[in-house]
Amino acid sequence: MTLSTTAPATALSTLDLLEAEAIHVIREVVAEFERPVLLFSGGKDSVVVLHLATKAFAPGRVPFPVLHVDTGHNFPEVLAFRDETVERLGIRLEVARVQDYIDDGRLQERADGTRNPLQTVPLLDAIAAGRHDAVFGGARRDEDKARAKERIISLRDEFGQWDPRNQRPELWSLYNGRHTPGQHVRAFPISNWTELDVWQYIEREGIALPPLYFAHEREVYDRDGMWRPVGPFSPPREDESVEVRTVRYRTVGDMSCTGAVESDAADLAAIVAEVAVSTLTERGATRADDRLSEAAMEDRKKDGYF
Amino acid sequence: MTATLTATPTLFRFATAGSVDDGKSTLVGRLLHDSKAILADQLEQVARTSADRGFAHGAFDFALLTDGLRAEREQGITIDVAYRYFSTGARSFILADCPGHVQYTRNMVTGATTADAVVVLVDARKGVLEQTRRHLAVVALLRVPHVIVAVNKIDLIGFSAEAFADVAAQAQAVASELGIEGLHVLPVSALEGDNIVERSERTPWYDGPALLELLETLPAADGLEHEVEPLRLPVQLVLRPQGGLAPGIAPDEAERLRDYRAVAGRIASGVVRVGDRVELFPAGTAATVSGIRAAGVEVEEATAPQSVSLEFDADIDAARGALVVSAGTLPAAQREVDAELFQLDARPLTPGIRVLVKHGTATVQAIVAQIESRYDLDALTHEPAQALQTNDIGRVRLRLAADLPLEPYRTSRHGGSFLVIHPSDGATLAAGIVRD
């Protein structure tokens, strides 16, 4: 990292203000909790939160580990990126594997093959095993209607449940993270960021991302209006024809439920331009799991999903 | 890595409040829709659900955009504050959509404490209701910088200048009674879009701005006050990386940073420059700022509300809960506080109970010494009270177990605000503001 001296701040931009708020939240959690951890999937939102953490504690290292709930259906290039990132930053990686739970019968594979909803149990077990009292996530309020009502610091009971009808009011910038043994909080430093803010910030800061966010050629097939990748966990049905398209991912999740979008955006500037004029939300465009029902996200969150 | 500081676009936070059926959901939906913040898949989902509910083909129930929870959709009510995002060429907006009828004080307080502006909706046919007075009273107490009354459904009164003037006069009368200065009153039709994004040709007698125009041009709170106020930096934590420097720092740089020690926090007000003399509350010690990092990057100067870390020329006793201030501006230490409390918890607040007070980054024990009065939001008078019930606003005296640098809320939003917290279960019981 090279350090530079900037001119006096006159007017702070939206990104400067969102960055200042996020760093404030990250530092509050580190100051008030014993054992925080960051949920880190290698997706752009958790990458941004990790980047903000490096800035919050510079020139020191990030003072908490990261946790990845591996569905077993992750994109290999994202796992490689995850490992490089923690190596470069010198932070500890904890991995909770959905596959282990399926292998020993604690979880059962779903008929539709989607593993995103199966992440909740391994996540809660990992939080308990790590005795984590605060869990950072990269969730944003603009992603979903249920997330629009989520607090920045959000209390969870020992079952990890979110009770949307009984949330603590969040006043001024005074966060109340007090909790009793067994409870923990989820902390969402980039709650107030939009998808476009995230991309503009990644461009401004020059943050590295997994390659599949950028336009590339891939074997895909059309299912429910989404380009789904051909891979070991998401084979096409007989009636679905495979073709090679130039695509990129707007979100990165489980291979079995994440779709790609057709795009020529091969660099950050092109992605920012594309997102700015997009007529679909990132989840609507690329997440099969959120199409299950109108309250799909709310139901998963109540069960302890992040 | 270089931090770029561009002038635009900047951020503006506002809240919307209104009574039942005054068309708030329609207004929010209209703002989001006309600023292109609702994307095709969201609109399609709303259209599908609207059709399921018997809306005419192509008609939208805009409430479906904001009522995100299952219980809200099933009961047709709005439970909690929802946050929405949209931007225009001029600004990015964060909208806190506050439901009016259930737990209105709690929701209003939540939305108003961070807002640069509050838009209160009034039905043009009904005029200023009790609920409107209550909303305005909360907004006045919390000193929201800009208050806008949107007189909605102006189409249903035939775009009548006289009828609008009548409602506007009612609103101005309540505002002056409450001490709200510079009230903006607009005639709008959220349903038909009059004076929402563009000025309407159907209200030629109105020569003010459309709602969005107003929201794009009102100064944000940050720009209003922070520059002229003295420095206030609540210390969140002390950074002492010692052996734990981030990987990738060059060896000579690492040598320079071997004894790095800085206080980290978010500037609540004012400006700090390298070379500035500062003092610390509560210790009272003084030091000179020898280095500043804003979001981790070395700078010569930083301003509110940036997140910074400050190095000093001398070792001073600064831990979490301390406050860094410009030299000569140390606030007085308070062990007792007269406050206006907004009771948010269902359990009543009574004299003698033990609580925690969180102010800035400090949390101290406190006792509710006395409940002086309860604010009657309908009569706008203070009545004697023995307890504060949920949604009550009242005057309370608290005794503190340690010194706090409390300042009147009127002069400092951050220095005069605090939370009252339950000492064992951690619930936020009340929001407090320091009286003069």
HADDOCK unambig.tbl for C-alpha pairs under 7 A between the chains (distance, minus, plus):
assign (segid A and resid 1 and name CA) (segid B and resid 1 and name CA) 6.38 0.50 0.50
assign (segid A and resid 1 and name CA) (segid B and resid 249 and name CA) 6.72 0.50 0.50
assign (segid A and resid 2 and name CA) (segid B and resid 1 and name CA) 5.98 0.50 0.50
assign (segid A and resid 3 and name CA) (segid B and resid 1 and name CA) 6.55 0.50 0.50
assign (segid A and resid 3 and name CA) (segid B and resid 297 and name CA) 6.06 0.50 0.50
assign (segid A and resid 3 and name CA) (segid B and resid 298 and name CA) 6.26 0.50 0.50
assign (segid A and resid 4 and name CA) (segid B and resid 2 and name CA) 6.14 0.50 0.50
assign (segid A and resid 4 and name CA) (segid B and resid 297 and name CA) 6.80 0.50 0.50
assign (segid A and resid 4 and name CA) (segid B and resid 298 and name CA) 6.22 0.50 0.50
assign (segid A and resid 5 and name CA) (segid B and resid 298 and name CA) 5.64 0.50 0.50
assign (segid A and resid 5 and name CA) (segid B and resid 299 and name CA) 4.78 0.50 0.50
assign (segid A and resid 5 and name CA) (segid B and resid 300 and name CA) 6.83 0.50 0.50
assign (segid A and resid 6 and name CA) (segid B and resid 299 and name CA) 5.66 0.50 0.50
assign (segid A and resid 8 and name CA) (segid B and resid 301 and name CA) 5.55 0.50 0.50
assign (segid A and resid 8 and name CA) (segid B and resid 302 and name CA) 6.94 0.50 0.50
assign (segid A and resid 9 and name CA) (segid B and resid 5 and name CA) 6.75 0.50 0.50
assign (segid A and resid 9 and name CA) (segid B and resid 302 and name CA) 6.28 0.50 0.50
assign (segid A and resid 9 and name CA) (segid B and resid 303 and name CA) 6.77 0.50 0.50
assign (segid A and resid 11 and name CA) (segid B and resid 7 and name CA) 5.23 0.50 0.50
assign (segid A and resid 12 and name CA) (segid B and resid 5 and name CA) 6.22 0.50 0.50
assign (segid A and resid 12 and name CA) (segid B and resid 6 and name CA) 6.76 0.50 0.50
assign (segid A and resid 12 and name CA) (segid B and resid 7 and name CA) 6.32 0.50 0.50
assign (segid A and resid 12 and name CA) (segid B and resid 10 and name CA) 6.91 0.50 0.50
assign (segid A and resid 13 and name CA) (segid B and resid 5 and name CA) 6.44 0.50 0.50
assign (segid A and resid 13 and name CA) (segid B and resid 6 and name CA) 5.61 0.50 0.50
assign (segid A and resid 13 and name CA) (segid B and resid 7 and name CA) 5.74 0.50 0.50
assign (segid A and resid 13 and name CA) (segid B and resid 8 and name CA) 5.63 0.50 0.50
assign (segid A and resid 13 and name CA) (segid B and resid 9 and name CA) 5.84 0.50 0.50
assign (segid A and resid 13 and name CA) (segid B and resid 10 and name CA) 4.79 0.50 0.50
assign (segid A and resid 14 and name CA) (segid B and resid 9 and name CA) 6.07 0.50 0.50
assign (segid A and resid 14 and name CA) (segid B and resid 10 and name CA) 4.54 0.50 0.50
assign (segid A and resid 14 and name CA) (segid B and resid 11 and name CA) 5.01 0.50 0.50
assign (segid A and resid 14 and name CA) (segid B and resid 92 and name CA) 6.93 0.50 0.50
assign (segid A and resid 20 and name CA) (segid B and resid 295 and name CA) 6.88 0.50 0.50
assign (segid A and resid 20 and name CA) (segid B and resid 305 and name CA) 6.90 0.50 0.50
assign (segid A and resid 20 and name CA) (segid B and resid 306 and name CA) 5.10 0.50 0.50
assign (segid A and resid 20 and name CA) (segid B and resid 307 and name CA) 4.85 0.50 0.50
assign (segid A and resid 23 and name CA) (segid B and resid 307 and name CA) 6.42 0.50 0.50
assign (segid A and resid 24 and name CA) (segid B and resid 265 and name CA) 6.88 0.50 0.50
assign (segid A and resid 24 and name CA) (segid B and resid 266 and name CA) 6.20 0.50 0.50
assign (segid A and resid 24 and name CA) (segid B and resid 307 and name CA) 6.21 0.50 0.50
assign (segid A and resid 27 and name CA) (segid B and resid 236 and name CA) 6.70 0.50 0.50
assign (segid A and resid 28 and name CA) (segid B and resid 236 and name CA) 6.38 0.50 0.50
assign (segid A and resid 31 and name CA) (segid B and resid 236 and name CA) 6.60 0.50 0.50
assign (segid A and resid 31 and name CA) (segid B and resid 237 and name CA) 6.03 0.50 0.50
assign (segid A and resid 55 and name CA) (segid B and resid 295 and name CA) 5.41 0.50 0.50
assign (segid A and resid 55 and name CA) (segid B and resid 296 and name CA) 4.47 0.50 0.50
assign (segid A and resid 56 and name CA) (segid B and resid 295 and name CA) 6.06 0.50 0.50
assign (segid A and resid 56 and name CA) (segid B and resid 296 and name CA) 6.00 0.50 0.50
assign (segid A and resid 57 and name CA) (segid B and resid 239 and name CA) 6.99 0.50 0.50
assign (segid A and resid 58 and name CA) (segid B and resid 296 and name CA) 5.14 0.50 0.50
assign (segid A and resid 59 and name CA) (segid B and resid 245 and name CA) 5.75 0.50 0.50
assign (segid A and resid 59 and name CA) (segid B and resid 246 and name CA) 5.84 0.50 0.50
assign (segid A and resid 60 and name CA) (segid B and resid 241 and name CA) 4.67 0.50 0.50
assign (segid A and resid 60 and name CA) (segid B and resid 244 and name CA) 5.64 0.50 0.50
assign (segid A and resid 60 and name CA) (segid B and resid 245 and name CA) 4.07 0.50 0.50
assign (segid A and resid 60 and name CA) (segid B and resid 246 and name CA) 4.80 0.50 0.50
assign (segid A and resid 61 and name CA) (segid B and resid 244 and name CA) 5.84 0.50 0.50
assign (segid A and resid 61 and name CA) (segid B and resid 245 and name CA) 5.31 0.50 0.50
assign (segid A and resid 61 and name CA) (segid B and resid 246 and name CA) 3.99 0.50 0.50
assign (segid A and resid 89 and name CA) (segid B and resid 246 and name CA) 6.86 0.50 0.50
assign (segid A and resid 89 and name CA) (segid B and resid 247 and name CA) 5.94 0.50 0.50
assign (segid A and resid 90 and name CA) (segid B and resid 247 and name CA) 6.48 0.50 0.50
assign (segid A and resid 141 and name CA) (segid B and resid 83 and name CA) 6.82 0.50 0.50
assign (segid A and resid 142 and name CA) (segid B and resid 84 and name CA) 6.67 0.50 0.50
assign (segid A and resid 142 and name CA) (segid B and resid 85 and name CA) 6.68 0.50 0.50
assign (segid A and resid 145 and name CA) (segid B and resid 66 and name CA) 6.86 0.50 0.50
assign (segid A and resid 145 and name CA) (segid B and resid 68 and name CA) 4.40 0.50 0.50
assign (segid A and resid 146 and name CA) (segid B and resid 68 and name CA) 5.09 0.50 0.50
assign (segid A and resid 146 and name CA) (segid B and resid 69 and name CA) 5.84 0.50 0.50
assign (segid A and resid 148 and name CA) (segid B and resid 82 and name CA) 5.32 0.50 0.50
assign (segid A and resid 148 and name CA) (segid B and resid 83 and name CA) 5.22 0.50 0.50
assign (segid A and resid 148 and name CA) (segid B and resid 84 and name CA) 6.93 0.50 0.50
assign (segid A and resid 149 and name CA) (segid B and resid 80 and name CA) 6.69 0.50 0.50
assign (segid A and resid 149 and name CA) (segid B and resid 81 and name CA) 6.27 0.50 0.50
assign (segid A and resid 149 and name CA) (segid B and resid 82 and name CA) 4.76 0.50 0.50
assign (segid A and resid 149 and name CA) (segid B and resid 83 and name CA) 6.54 0.50 0.50
assign (segid A and resid 165 and name CA) (segid B and resid 79 and name CA) 6.91 0.50 0.50
assign (segid A and resid 168 and name CA) (segid B and resid 427 and name CA) 6.97 0.50 0.50
assign (segid A and resid 168 and name CA) (segid B and resid 428 and name CA) 6.32 0.50 0.50
assign (segid A and resid 169 and name CA) (segid B and resid 110 and name CA) 6.00 0.50 0.50
assign (segid A and resid 170 and name CA) (segid B and resid 110 and name CA) 5.95 0.50 0.50
assign (segid A and resid 171 and name CA) (segid B and resid 110 and name CA) 5.32 0.50 0.50
assign (segid A and resid 171 and name CA) (segid B and resid 113 and name CA) 5.79 0.50 0.50
assign (segid A and resid 172 and name CA) (segid B and resid 113 and name CA) 4.91 0.50 0.50
assign (segid A and resid 172 and name CA) (segid B and resid 114 and name CA) 5.17 0.50 0.50
assign (segid A and resid 174 and name CA) (segid B and resid 360 and name CA) 6.82 0.50 0.50
assign (segid A and resid 178 and name CA) (segid B and resid 426 and name CA) 4.88 0.50 0.50
assign (segid A and resid 179 and name CA) (segid B and resid 425 and name CA) 6.61 0.50 0.50
assign (segid A and resid 179 and name CA) (segid B and resid 426 and name CA) 5.69 0.50 0.50
assign (segid A and resid 180 and name CA) (segid B and resid 425 and name CA) 6.34 0.50 0.50
assign (segid A and resid 205 and name CA) (segid B and resid 1 and name CA) 6.58 0.50 0.50
assign (segid A and resid 279 and name CA) (segid B and resid 39 and name CA) 5.05 0.50 0.50
assign (segid A and resid 279 and name CA) (segid B and resid 40 and name CA) 5.55 0.50 0.50
assign (segid A and resid 280 and name CA) (segid B and resid 39 and name CA) 5.12 0.50 0.50
assign (segid A and resid 280 and name CA) (segid B and resid 40 and name CA) 5.44 0.50 0.50
assign (segid A and resid 280 and name CA) (segid B and resid 41 and name CA) 5.64 0.50 0.50
assign (segid A and resid 281 and name CA) (segid B and resid 39 and name CA) 6.21 0.50 0.50
assign (segid A and resid 281 and name CA) (segid B and resid 41 and name CA) 6.84 0.50 0.50
assign (segid A and resid 284 and name CA) (segid B and resid 41 and name CA) 6.01 0.50 0.50
assign (segid A and resid 295 and name CA) (segid B and resid 70 and name CA) 6.28 0.50 0.50
assign (segid A and resid 298 and name CA) (segid B and resid 69 and name CA) 6.85 0.50 0.50
